[in-house]
């Protein structure tokens, strides 16, 4: 008797296990919905003044003084830094001594020529030497101006680098000078996306410093020549006067290149390319290739190939095969 009961229990268990293992897979489904579709181009950007300049040294020399004017307003021509010009002034002094001697030699040669004691050739040579020395002095005085680094424009010293005693190298940026307003975003847009972007397009901005603010900018111009190595184009966007963004901040932007109201949308996670999985009336999987329009980051516009009440597997499940029976459920998958 106990043996028969054991057999019955084992039979029921095997039947239950078979039913459990062979029952249709459970899938979550969604239906298309109507909303606004936006085609966007993503890029990263940096906040810069519209008018600004980098100030560098064109000679290699030690810094002996700095203005200490970071954050202060300066005028064009104001001295920002002075470099050690000791050697250059010593060279000028030597040239001026040679000038005195050359002037004396020229006057002496002229006197001898007038008394018909000297030759025209000697006088011409003295004059040539004097002219050469005068030219060297003029060039050296012009070179001395390079030892004073001045402001190239009116504006605010946005940043000051370098320290007294350091050696300024040619090309090293010592000062950033610019107008604090207006500001702009300078973005790098991939060459595949640049044909979609035009002047006047609006961009939505996400900045870590202001995560809860609605920040916007407008495309003002696009550089005509791209970078063939990085394969991108520089895009400039005007920021509104009241923007809280600051010079030097980085931001992520989405340039809206196309918008459409009342579009039929399906979540982007339901797609494998242009294919979605639809659950039919009998609970079986069918693959539907649809014509899509605007493809956003979260949703994709449906133009043709899908009924408004279609039950679509969400997200797309590559393990399901066409014709497979499933148990559809609505809601969000766990």
C-alpha positions in Angstrom: 0.0 0.0 0.0 2.8 2.4 0.9 4.5 1.5 -2.3 1.4 2.5 -4.3 1.1 5.8 -2.5 4.8 6.5 -3.2 4.2 5.8 -6.9 1.2 8.1 -6.9 3.2 10.9 -5.3 6.1 10.5 -7.7 3.7 10.5 -10.6 2.0 13.7 -9.5 5.4 15.3 -9.0 6.6 14.2 -12.4 3.5 15.5 -14.0 3.8 18.8 -12.2 7.4 19.2 -13.1 6.6 18.5 -16.8 3.8 21.0 -16.8 5.9 23.6 -15.1 8.8 23.1 -17.5 6.7 23.0 -20.6 4.4 25.9 -19.9 4.8 29.0 -22.2 7.5 31.6 -21.3 6.3 34.7 -19.6 7.0 38.0 -21.4 6.2 41.6 -20.7 4.4 43.5 -23.4 3.7 47.1 -24.2 1.6 49.0 -26.8 2.5 52.0 -29.0 1.6 55.4 -27.5 1.3 58.9 -28.9 3.7 61.6 -27.9 6.3 64.1 -29.1 9.3 62.7 -31.0 12.6 64.5 -31.2 15.6 63.7 -33.3 18.7 64.8 -31.4 22.5 64.9 -32.0 24.6 64.3 -28.9 27.8 66.2 -28.2 30.1 67.4 -25.4 30.9 71.1 -25.1 32.9 73.6 -23.1 31.7 77.1 -22.0 33.8 79.9 -23.4 33.5 83.7 -23.8 32.5 84.9 -27.3 35.5 87.3 -27.2 38.7 86.1 -25.6 42.4 85.6 -26.1 45.3 83.5 -24.9 48.4 85.4 -23.9 51.7 83.7 -24.4 55.4 84.6 -24.4 57.3 84.5 -27.7 60.7 84.2 -26.1 62.2 81.9 -23.5 63.1 83.9 -20.4 62.6 84.0 -16.7 59.6 85.8 -15.2 60.5 88.6 -12.8 57.1 90.1 -12.2 53.4 89.3 -12.6 50.4 91.7 -12.4 48.5 89.5 -9.9 45.4 90.7 -11.7 43.4 87.4 -12.0 39.7 88.3 -12.0 40.4 92.0 -12.6 39.6 94.2 -15.6 42.5 95.3 -17.8 42.8 97.5 -20.9 44.6 96.8 -24.1 48.3 97.5 -23.7 48.4 97.0 -19.9 51.5 95.2 -18.7 50.7 91.8 -17.4 54.1 90.3 -16.9 57.8 91.3 -17.2 60.6 88.9 -18.3 64.2 89.2 -17.4 65.8 91.5 -20.0 69.3 91.8 -18.5 71.1 90.0 -21.4 69.0 91.9 -24.0 69.8 95.3 -22.4 73.5 94.4 -22.2 73.4 93.6 -25.9 71.7 97.0 -26.6 74.4 98.8 -24.6 77.1 97.1 -26.6 75.4 98.0 -29.8 75.1 101.7 -28.7 78.8 101.7 -27.9 79.5 100.4 -31.4 77.2 103.1 -32.7 79.3 105.9 -31.0 82.4 104.4 -32.6 80.8 104.0 -36.0 79.5 107.6 -35.9 83.0 108.8 -35.0 84.5 106.8 -37.9 82.0 108.2 -40.3 82.6 111.8 -39.3 86.4 111.3 -39.5 86.1 109.7 -43.0 83.9 112.6 -44.1 86.5 115.1 -42.9 89.3 113.3 -44.7 87.2 113.1 -47.9 86.5 116.9 -47.7 90.3 117.6 -47.3 90.9 115.2 -50.2 93.1 113.1 -48.0 90.7 110.1 -47.7 88.9 108.2 -50.4 85.2 107.9 -51.2 85.4 104.1 -50.7 86.6 104.5 -47.0 83.7 107.0 -46.4 81.1 104.7 -48.0 82.4 101.8 -45.9 82.1 103.9 -42.7 78.6 105.0 -43.6 77.6 101.4 -44.3 78.9 100.3 -40.9 77.0 103.1 -39.2 73.8 102.2 -41.0 74.2 98.5 -40.0 74.7 99.3 -36.4 71.7 101.7 -36.4 69.6 98.9 -37.8 70.8 96.4 -35.2 69.9 98.9 -32.4 66.4 99.5 -33.8 65.9 95.7 -34.0 67.2 95.2 -30.5 64.9 97.9 -29.1 62.0 96.3 -30.8 63.0 92.9 -29.3 63.1 94.5 -25.9 59.3 95.0 -26.1 58.9 91.2 -26.1 60.1 91.2 -22.5 56.9 93.0 -21.5 53.8 90.9 -21.9 50.8 93.1 -22.4 47.0 92.7 -22.7 45.9 92.2 -26.3 42.4 93.4 -25.6 40.1 95.0 -23.1 38.6 92.5 -20.7 38.9 90.5 -17.5 41.9 88.3 -16.7 40.0 85.0 -16.5 43.1 83.1 -15.4 46.7 83.7 -14.6 49.3 81.0 -14.7 53.0 81.0 -14.1 55.0 82.2 -11.1 57.8 84.7 -10.6 61.1 82.9 -11.1 59.8 80.3 -13.5 61.0 80.3 -17.1 58.3 81.2 -19.6 58.6 79.0 -22.7 57.4 80.2 -26.1 53.8 79.2 -26.6 53.1 78.6 -22.9 49.8 80.3 -22.0 50.3 82.7 -19.1 47.0 84.5 -19.2 43.4 84.1 -20.4 41.7 87.4 -21.1 38.1 87.8 -22.2 34.7 89.4 -21.8 32.7 87.7 -19.1 29.5 88.1 -21.2 28.2 86.9 -23.6 29.1 83.3 -23.3 29.0 80.4 -25.8 29.3 76.7 -25.9 31.9 75.1 -28.2 30.9 71.6 -29.1 32.6 68.8 -31.1 30.0 67.0 -33.3 30.7 63.7 -35.1 31.1 64.1 -38.9 28.2 61.5 -39.3 25.8 63.8 -37.4 27.0 67.2 -38.7 24.7 67.2 -41.8 21.7 67.2 -39.5 22.8 70.3 -37.6 21.9 73.8 -38.9 22.1 77.3 -37.5 19.2 78.1 -35.3 18.7 74.6 -33.9 18.0 74.6 -30.2 20.1 72.4 -27.8 19.2 71.1 -24.4 22.1 71.2 -21.9 23.0 68.9 -19.1 25.7 70.2 -16.7 26.8 68.4 -13.5 26.9 71.8 -11.7 23.2 72.4 -12.4 21.5 69.0 -12.6 18.0 70.4 -12.0 18.1 73.4 -14.2 16.5 73.7 -17.7 19.5 75.0 -19.7 19.3 75.8 -23.4 21.5 77.2 -26.2 21.1 78.0 -29.9 23.4 76.9 -32.7 25.0 80.1 -34.1 27.7 78.8 -36.5 29.5 75.6 -37.7 33.1 75.6 -38.6 33.4 74.9 -42.4 36.4 72.5 -42.0 36.3 69.5 -39.8 39.2 67.6 -38.1 40.1 64.6 -40.4 41.9 62.8 -37.5 39.2 63.1 -34.8 36.4 63.1 -37.5 34.4 65.9 -35.9 33.3 69.5 -36.6 33.3 72.4 -34.2 29.9 73.9 -33.5 29.3 77.2 -31.6 26.1 77.7 -29.6 25.0 81.0 -28.1 24.0 81.0 -24.4 21.4 83.3 -23.0 22.6 86.3 -21.1 21.3 85.0 -17.8 22.9 81.5 -18.0 24.3 80.2 -14.7 27.1 78.4 -16.6 30.6 79.6 -16.0 33.6 79.8 -18.2 35.5 76.5 -18.5 32.6 74.3 -17.4 31.9 71.2 -19.4 28.4 70.1 -20.5 26.6 67.4 -22.5 24.2 68.7 -25.1 21.4 67.3 -27.3 20.9 69.4 -30.4 17.3 69.0 -31.5 17.4 68.7 -35.2 13.7 67.6 -35.8 10.5 67.5 -33.8 7.1 66.0 -34.3 3.9 66.1 -32.2 1.4 63.3 -32.0 3.9 60.7 -33.2 3.2 56.9 -32.7 6.1 55.8 -30.4 7.5 52.5 -29.1 10.2 52.2 -26.5 13.7 51.9 -28.1 14.4 48.8 -25.9 11.7 46.9 -27.9 13.7 47.1 -31.1 16.4 45.0 -32.7 17.3 47.3 -35.6 13.9 47.9 -37.2 12.4 44.6 -36.0 10.1 44.1 -33.0 8.5 41.0 -31.5 4.7 41.1 -31.5 2.4 38.7 -29.5 -0.5 37.5 -31.7 -4.0 36.7 -30.7 -3.1 33.0 -30.0 -0.2 34.1 -27.7 2.5 33.3 -30.3 5.6 35.4 -31.2 5.6 37.1 -34.6 8.5 39.2 -35.9 7.4 42.6 -37.5 9.8 44.8 -39.5 8.5 48.3 -39.3 9.2 51.6 -41.0 10.6 54.0 -38.4 10.9 57.8 -38.4 12.6 59.8 -35.7 14.8 57.6 -33.6 15.2 59.1 -30.1 17.3 57.8 -27.2 14.2 56.5 -25.4 11.5 56.0 -28.0 11.3 55.5 -31.8 8.6 56.8 -34.1 6.5 54.2 -36.0 5.5 55.2 -39.5 4.2 51.9 -40.9 4.0 48.2 -40.2 2.5 48.2 -36.7 -1.1 48.4 -35.4 -1.8 51.0 -32.7 -3.0 48.2 -30.4 -0.2 45.8 -31.1 1.3 43.9 -28.1 5.1 44.3 -28.3 7.6 42.3 -26.3 9.5 44.7 -24.1 12.5 44.5 -24.1 13.4 42.6 -27.3 14.3 39.0 -26.3 16.7 37.3 -28.7 16.0 33.9 -27.1 12.4 33.9 -28.3 11.7 32.2 -31.7 9.0 33.1 -34.2 5.8 31.0 -33.5 6.8 30.3 -29.9 3.9 30.4 -27.5 4.2 32.9 -24.6 2.3 34.2 -21.7 2.1 38.0 -22.1 2.0 40.3 -19.1 1.6 44.0 -19.0 3.7 46.4 -16.8 7.5 46.8 -16.3 9.7 43.7 -16.1 11.4 43.1 -12.8 
